[in-house]
Amino acid sequence: DPTGIIVMGAFEGYAFDAGMRVGDHLVEVEGRPVANLSPEEVKNMLRGPPDSQVNVAFIRDGVDGLQSVTLTRRLVRVPNVKLFQYLGSRDDGIGYIQLSGFSASSFAEMRVALRWLQQNAPRAGLDGVVLDLRGNPGGLLNSAVDIASLFVPKGSEIVSAQGRSFVRVAY
């Protein structure tokens, strides 16, 4: 983009709270124009030690002039379980979990979400769960297997791999 880097995500607790929004055009970092820099170069400019500050300037469609904010750098933890709730009435006993990736922490996050839904259901347990994987690019095989194990009978074979030069492995 000739006007800068377009903001694709502004996490709550971070840039969002400072006033940045998805669709803003980042044009300067610490007074340095970013229009001719790669996204990787801009990302490196934005990174720094936790609790240090970085000044950014951006343009927002429909707002006149350059907007400026000072961001406090933090370790950003992006959860894999974006949302968990009941579909319809809680009395229906149908849970909904949105999972955005299979990382090392996904299984623990899923277990917490599933446990909360089960413990807060009006009857003993849930009648069903919708596991929303839209937009999930995948990730660690072990994490996906661990999560699948939450929903299938114990000892079930979830996935297997076999090749010409190695023996079949089942998970």
Summary of the structure (lengths in Angstrom):
residues: 171
radius of gyration: 21.7
end to end distance: 45.2
largest distance: 64.0
contacts: 426
relative contact order: 0.11
helix: 22%
strand: 29%
